[in-house]
Amino acid sequence: MTNRSQLSTFNSQLNKGPLWEKSFAFALRIVKMSKHLQNEKREYVLSKQVLRSGTAIGALVREAEHAQSKADFINKMSIALKEANETNYWIELLHQSGEISEESYQSIHSDAQELLKLLVSIVKTSKERLNNDRP
């Protein structure tokens, strides 16, 4: 069982770290892209999908800061990883359907890939640590 001080140290690694900052910056980009799609392209369905999944990543990272256990932390990060993967899908669909330019796609896709890599690493490492802590 994880005690409170261990959990506090475990979660404090997220505070204002690279994932915390990048997921928030990515959410801002997604909000701006969604507004552009709605206002300029009159595209509402896909823009709302990418808005929901793209902003959920950072929200889940923030939730994980106050996870109740290591397992809860892993669960929240795993869901953030799923949302990042889904966001990548919507971005690719927006690009392939001609709703966003090649330049916009390359830029935001690169950021999405970076988030995916960070989340995969955190989930993998956290699971290994959890398994090593078990008798």
C-alpha positions, 0 to 999 in steps of 0.5 A: 500500500502506498502511503500519503508521502510516497503518493505526494512525491509520485504525483509531484513529478507532473506539476509544471513538468514537460507533460503538464506544459505540453498538454496544456499548450496542445489544448490551446492549439486545439481550441484555436484550430476548432474555432478556425474550423467552425468559423472559417470552414463551417465544419462543426462535427469533426471540430467538436470531436477533436476539441473534446479529445484534444482538450481531454488529454491535459485535463486527465494529466491534471486529474492524475496529479491528485490520483488516489493511488499509483493504480489510479495514476496509471489509469488516468494516464492510460485514458489520456493516452487513449485520448491522444491517440483518438485526437491523432485520428481526428487530426489525420481525418481533418487533413485527409478530408482537406479541412486543414492544410498540409502545413497545419497538419504537420505542425499539430501532428508533430505535437500530438506525436510528442504527447503520445510518446510522453504518455506511452513512456509514463504509462509503461514506466509507471506500470513497471514500477507498480509491478516492482513494488508488489511482493 
